Amino acid sequence: MTQHKPHLSFRQIVNMNIGFFGIQFSFGLQQSSMSPIYKYLGADEASLPYLWLAGPVTGLLVQPVIGALSDRTVSRWGRRTPYFLIGALICSLGLLAMPFSPVLWMAAGLLWILDAANNVTMEPYRAFVSDRLAVRQHSLGFLTQSAFTGLGQTLAYLTPSILVYLGISRDAVNSHHIPYTVIGAFLLGAVFSIASVLWSCWTTPELPLSPQEEAELRAKPTGWRHTLQEIAEALRDMPPTMKQLAVVKLFQWYAMFCYWQYIMLALASSIYKTSDPASAGFREAGLLNGQVGAFYNFVAFLAAFALVPFTRRFGPKITHSICLAAAGIGMLSIPLIREPLQLLWPMLGIGLAWASIMGNPYVMLAGSIPPERTGVYMGIFNMFIVIPMIIQIFTLPLYYRSLLHGDPANVVRLAGALLLCAAVAVLFVKLRAARPLSDTAPRQEAVLLK
């Protein structure tokens, strides 16, 4: 859309992104708790990646379609808002049910529902930020979104330990060996998911369409065939910057999926010398993973704001490369650590990278795509997240026991090496605006696109 976008205050940008807190609390619960839940319910360690298939597949199928649909939606609530609300409501219901799963297949099935709901919310939300903000505020908008990613996931990782501090026994489990601390965390997540999205919708309504814009949207053909055709046309016309970013995201998201799936098992093995899910050491490793995960997400929360001036001065490309390299070095060092407190050092690097991953690629993308196709391109961009995850799911089990010797620590080492590859690959990305720079802030936008 070509209408003028008013400059928003920092407070307004914070309010519009609070909904991301609830979305990312949900993702944080998945990252910290799904592998342990699967193990509690009897899953085989080498087959864990298969049980994580829900997220990437639903992202691959749902986000481009929802993004394209939201581009052409006209309703009394706006273009993007209906998707936020429906996705957040279904997500809350999934979070309520997940920790009460009695068998493995039910937990895996609920994860499909939960991830589908999160994906219905995610890309329209990113498109909303691009819709609502002028280009000169994109870096602040997306990095603020990244900050709420860090904050939401910090609390998601830390909630089980907070519940222990409040008096819930770390050894108290239900009949399926799932700790009550994990159950409590999912119940809180259900509340945060819907409440935070409702707050953002209430405080930051979408910009109203002009009569001409609304008429243009209503004149567009509707139906799933036209939606798929639009996605195909967008893929055909994909900007070169987007194609180059796909290589970066192949390395970084294969790495992050490896890390999330196996970090808790790696800590149980290297620090507590156990792989038995019924042991006290395994539960301690779960709490430790929550604590260090909360720490790196809190670092990401702070770093997201700190990265704004660096991104504006040096550009998102250089900033992202440095952050990825710091995380790669940190992950390579984790298996060498034997004292829990020493894990805070590598988590600094992982926190920096997580802040950058959730912000800077979108800064690079937003300057290279046409505004009238923001939703569909944001959805397609998510394919570059989920395709590496799908590749990881179907390849890692093939060499987990042979090349990695069945050792979770070696999976974490692999993740570190791949992040170093991503840090190099991003340096080859060429950034270019898809439209002329705004005459109201040409210098700021030129710096943004370094």
N, C-alpha and C positions, 0 to 999 in steps of 0.2 A: 504494500500500500504506500501511496506517495504523500499522504497527508502529513502536515507538520506535527512533530512529536515534541511536546513541551519538556523542558529540562526538569527532571525530578530531583528532589532533595535526597540526601543519603537516607533519611528516615523513611521516605516513601519507597526507596529501592529495597530497604530492609523489609518493610511490610509486604511488598510484593513477592519476596523470596522466602518468607517464613514457611509457606506451604512445602518448600523443599525439605525443611527440617523433618516433617512427618514422613515424607517419602523415603528419605535417607535413613531415618530410624529403622524403617522396615528393612531396607537393604542391609543395614548394619547387623540386624538380628540374623539375617540369612548368612552373612559372611562369618559371623562369630559362632553361630549355634547349629547350622544345618548339618555339618559334618559330624559333630558330636551327637546330635539327635539320631542321625542315621546309624552311627555306631551303637548307640544305646538300643536301637531297634534291630540290631543284628547284621548290619551291612558289612560286606567284604571290603577291606581297605583298598585293594587295587581297583575295585569297581566304583569307588566313590565318584569319579568324574561323571559316570553315566547318570547318577542320581541328581546331578546339577544341570541336566540338560534343559530343564524347564525355562530357566532364565534366558539363555541365548536363543532358543527356538521361538519362544513367545515374543522376544524382542525383534527377531528377524521377521516374523509374520505380522505382528501387531503394529509396531511403531511406524513403519512407512505408510501403512494403510490409514492409521489414525492421523498421522501428520498430514496426509493428502486430504482426508475428509475435513480436518479442522481448517484447512486453507479455504475451503469453499462452504463452510457452515455459516448459516445465517439464522440466528435465534434471538429471542428476547433476552437471553442471558449472555450473549456474545458468541464469538467463534470458538474460543478455546475452553471457556469455563465449564460447559457441560461435560467435557471429557475429564477435567480435574475432579469434579464432584462424583461422577459415576465410578471412576477408577479408585478414588480414595475410600469410598464406601465399601466396595468389594474387597479392597485391600484390608480394611479393618476387620471384616468378617473372617477373612482368611487367617489373619494374625490371631484372632480369638480361638480358632479351631486347631491351629497347628500343634501347640504343645500337648494337646490331649489325644494325639494320634496313637492308637493302640498297636498298629502294625506298620511295617516299612512302606508298603504300597500306598497307604493312606497319607503318610507324611509326604511322599513323593508327589502324589496327586494334588494335595493342597498347595504344594510349592508351585505347580503349574498354574493354579488359579491365582495365587498370590502374585506371581510374576506377571501374568497377563494383566492383572489390575494395575500393578505398578507401571507397566509399559503403556497402558491407556492414558495414564496421568503424565508420564515423563516428557515425551516430546512436545505435546501441546504446551506444556509448561515452559520448556525451553524456547519454543516459538513465541510464546507470550512475552518473554523478556525481550526478545528481538523486536517484536511488534511495538512494545510500549516505550522502548528507549531509542533515542537518537544514537547514531553510530559512535559519536564521541563518548557516550556513556556505556558502550558495550563491555569494555574491560571491567568497569566497576560493577555492572549488572551481573555478568557471568561469574566474576570472582566472588561477589557476595553470595551468589548461589553456591559456589564452591565452599564458602565459609559455612553455610548452613549444612552442606554435606558433611563437613568435618564435625560440626557441633552435634548433628543428629546421630552420626555414627559413633561419636565419642560416648554419648549417653547410652546408646544401644549396647556397646561393648562393656560399659562400666556398670550397667544396671544390676547384673547378678551379684557383683561385689558389693554394691550399695545395699542390696537386700540382705546380704550376709551381715554387713555392718549394722543394719537395722534389727537384726535378731533372727533371721531365718537361717536355720542350720545348713551349712554347705553340704552335709551328708543326707539331708532329707530329700527323698525321691518318691515318685509315684510308683505304681505297680509295674511300669514299663521302664524303670530306671532313669526317667527324665527328672532332673533336679527341680525342686519347687522354685529355685531362683530363676531358672530358665522360663518356667511357666509364667512367673510374675513379670518378667521382662516382655514377653509376648503380649500379655494383657495390657501393659502400659503402652506398647507400640500400637495396639488397636485404637486406643484413645487419641494418641498423638497424630496418627495418620489422618483421621477425618477432621480433628479440631484445627490443625495448622492450616490445612487447605481452606477450610471455611473462613479462617481469619484473613488469609490473603485475598480471597474472593470479595470479602466484605470491605476491606480497606483499600483495595486497588482494583477498581473495575476496569474492564477493557475500554480502549478508546472507541467511541461510537463511529460507525462507518458513515461516510457521507452518502447522500442519496445516489450519487453516481457509482460509488464503490459497491453499495448494496445491490444496485441494479445489475452491475457487472457480475457479481457473485451469483445472483439468482438466475442470470442468463446462462451460466455454465451448465453443461449437461451433468446429470446426476446418475447414480447407480454404480455398482461395483466394477462394471467393465470400464467405465470412464475413469474411475479411480485408479485401476490397474494400468490403464493407458497413460494416465498422467505420471505415474511412478516410472513406467518404462521410458517415457519421453524425458523425464528428469535424469534418469540414468544415462541416457544417450547424450544429453547436453551437459553432463557433469563437468564443473570447472576443473582445470588442471590442479589447482591447489588441493581440492578435495581428493583427487586420485593419489596425490603424493602423501597426504595425511593418512590414507588407508594403509600404507606401508608402515608408518609409525605405529598406528593403532594395532596392526597385526602383532608386532613385537610386545607392545606394552600390555595389551589385554590378555594375550596368551600367558604372559608373566603373572599378571595380577590374579588370574584364575588359579594358576598353580599355587600361588602364595595362599590365597584364601582357603583352598581345599585342604592344604597339608600343613599349614603353620602350626596349628594346635597339636597335630600328631607329631610334628618335628620337635616341638617343645616338650611333649610328654616323653619322647625318646631320649633327647639329648640332656634334659635337665632332671627329669624324674625317673628315667630309665624304665619306662613301662609302655606297653601298647595294649594293656588289658582295660577295656572300658568299665569294668566293674571295680577297678582299684581306686584307692584314695588318691594316688599319684595322678591318675588320669583326670579325676575331677579337679585336682589342684592345677593341672595344666590348662584345663578349661577356664578356670578363674584367672590364671596368669595371662592367657591369651586375651581375655576380656580387658584386663588392665593395660597391657601393652598396646592392644588395639585402640583402647580409649585414648591412650597417650598420643599415638601417632595421628589419630583423628582430631585431637585437640590441637596438636601442632598444625594440622591442616587448616583448622578453623582460624588460628591466628595468622598463619602464613598466607591465607587467601587474601586478607587485607594488606599484608605487608608486600605481597607480590604486585599489587596494583601499580605503585610508582616504578618498580623495576620493569614491568611489562610495558608501561608507557615510554620508558626511556630506552630500553634495550630491545623491545619488541617481544612478542609472545614466543617466537621461535627460539631465541637464545635462552630466554628464561626457562622454557620447558626443557630444553636439552640439559641444562645444569641440574634441574630438579630430578630428572630421570636418572642421571648419572649418580647423584647422591643416593637415591633409593637402591640402585643396582649394587653399589658398593656395600650399602647397609645389609641387603639380603645375603650377599656372599659371606658376610661376617657372622650372621646369626648362628649357623651350626657350630661355630667355634666357641660360643659363649656357654658357660656353665653356671653363672650366677644370674638370677633373675634381674637384679638391678642394672646389670650391664646391658640388658636389652634396650634400655632407653636410648643408647647412642645410635644404633641402626634405625630405631623408630623415628628419630629426627629426620633422617633422609627420606624415609618412607612417607612421613607426614608432608614434607615439602613436595614430593612427587604427587601425592594424592591431591593436594590442593591445586597443583598445576594441571593434572589430568582432568579434573572436573571443571576447569575454567579455560585455560589457554587454548586448547584445540578449538573450542567454540568461539573464542575471540578471532582465531585465524579463519574459521569457517564463515562467521557472520559477515566478514568483509568481502567474501568472494562469491556470495550467492545472491540471486535477484530477490528483492523483498516480497514479491507476490508469490514466491515459491518457498518461503521460509519453512513452513510446516513440513512439506514433503521432503525437502533437503535435510532438515533436522532428523526426520525419520530414517532417511537413507543413511545419514551419517552414523546413526546408531547401528546400522548393519555392519559397519566397520568395527564395532565393539563386539557384537554377538557372533560374527563369523569366526574370528579368532578363538572365541570361547568354544564354539562347536568343534573347530579343528582340534583344540586341546582335549576336549572330552573324548573324541574318538581316536586320538593318537597316543595320549599319555599312557592309558592302560596297556598298549601294545609293547611299550618299552620300560614300563615301571619296574618290573622284576629283572629284566635282562640288562638294560643299560644303566638304570638307576639303582639296581641291586635291592629293590624293595625298601629303600630307605627314604622316609619322608624328608629328611634333611637334604637329600640330593635334589628333591623337587624344588625346595627353596633356593638352593644354589642355582638351579636352572633358571628360575625366575629372575634372579639377580643378573645373570649373564644376558638374558633377553632384554632387560631394561637398559643395559649398557648399549645394546644394539639399537634400541629405539632412540637413545640419546644421540647417536650418530645419525640415524636416518632423518630426524627432524631438521637437522642442519641443511638438508638438501631440498626442503620444501620452499617453493617460491610463492610468495604471497602477492595477491593482486586484487584490487577492488573490482567488483562486478559492475559498479555504477560510478559516476563521477562523485568526487568527494563533496560533502555539503559545503556551500559557500559560507555557512555560519561558523564552521570550525575546521578549516582545511588543515591547519597545522597539527591540531590534536589528532585528527584522523590519519594524517600521513604518518605520524609517529606510531600510531596504533598498528599500522600495516607494515612495519619494518620486517 
